[in-house]
């Protein structure tokens, strides 16, 4: 398991905008993460006191960033920031997530990658309930 401190070293998202707290497992093709912050009343994505399910897309995108950072650092490379350019086939199975007890858990898997882009699939669960799923594409900054 990798801690939040290690995650903060891998992603451009800092402070409360870094949404993941732990990496539970990862390989070169996939990652599993966990977060506890969705109940925090000061969560930076809250609006009108609620954290809506659409924000799970940001959790999904950040799971990609953490995975990319881990892969790059494992191969002694420099972490390359990316920009989310597309979401596809996103399905939200709940309206909001701020009332859920217990951690959020995400899995993400690399589908396609090239020199300057990556596409992942992601799924986010609360216990056994699927909250959100979809695909996301990122354009990476060239070295």
N, C-alpha and C positions, 0 to 999 in steps of 0.2 A: 504494500500500500504506500502511496506517495501523499505527502501532506500538502496543505494549502500553501505553505511557504515555498515548496518546490514548484507548484503550479504557477505562483506569482513570478517565478524566474523564467517561465516559458511563454507567457502571453503578454500582449500589450495592455490588457485590461487590469487595472490596479485598484486597490482598495475595495470598496463594496461593489464595484462594477465587475470584479472577477467573481463569477457566479458559482464556480465549483469549489468544493472543500476538500475532496479526496479523489485520488485515482485508485480504484480498487484493483484493476488489472488492465494490462495492455499488451498487445503484440504489434508487429509491424503493420497489420491490417485493421486492427480494431482496438477499441478502448471502452472501459466501463468506469463511470464516475458517480460520485454521490455529492449531494448538496443538502444543506439544512436551513438555508437562509430565506426560503419562500414565506415563512411566517413572520419574518422580521418587519415590524411596522415602519422601519426606516429604509426598506429595500428601495434602491434607486429607480426601479421600474414601476413602482406602485403609482397608481393614479386613483384619486378619490378613495383612498384607503384600501384599494383592491389590487391584487396581482392577477391579471387576466391570463388565460391559457395562451394567447398569442405570444406572450413573452417566452414561452417555452421554445420558440424558434431561436431566440438569442441563446438560451441554454444549449440548444443543439449546435449552433454555430460555434459557441465557445468550446464545446467538446471537441470539435474539429481542430480548433486552435491549440488546445492542450495536446491532442494527439500529434499534430504536426510538429509542435515543439519537442515532444519526447522523441519522435523519430529522428528529427534533425540532430538533436544533442547526442543521441545514441551513435550517430555516424560522424560525430565531431564536426558538424557543420554549423553555420550561423543560422539562427532562427529568422525566417523571412515572414514579416507581417503580411497579412492578406486582407482583402476587402470582400465582404459578402456581396455577391452579384445576382444570385437567384435562389429562390425557394421553389420547389416543385412538389406536387403530390402531398402537400401538408394536410394532415387530418388532425383536428383537435377534438378530443373526446370528452372534454369538460369545458365549462365556461371560465372557471377561475381556479387558482391553486393556493391562495393565501390561507385557506382554512384547513388544509390537509395536515394531518399530524404525521410525524415520521419523515424520513428523508426522501428526496427525489433521487431517482437513479436513471442514468442515461447510458445507452450503448450507441456507439457510432462506428461505422465501417467505411473504409475507403472503397469507392466503386470504380472511379477513373481518376488518373492523374497524369499530368504532363509537366513540362518545365515550368510553366507559369500558372498552372491551375490545378484544382482538385475538386472532386465531387464525392460527397459522402451521403450515406443514409443514416438517419438517427431515429431513435425511439426513446421516449422518456416515460418512466413508470413511477407510480407511487404504490408501494407494496406490489401486488400482482395486477393492479389496474393500469392499463395503457392510457396515458394522458395525451400524448402527442406523438406523431411520427411524420417523417417526410424526408426529402432530399435537399441538400444545400450545395451550392457551387461557390467557390472562392477563387478570386484572381490573386496570385501571389506577387509581391513586389520583386522585381528582378534584381539580382545582386549587382 
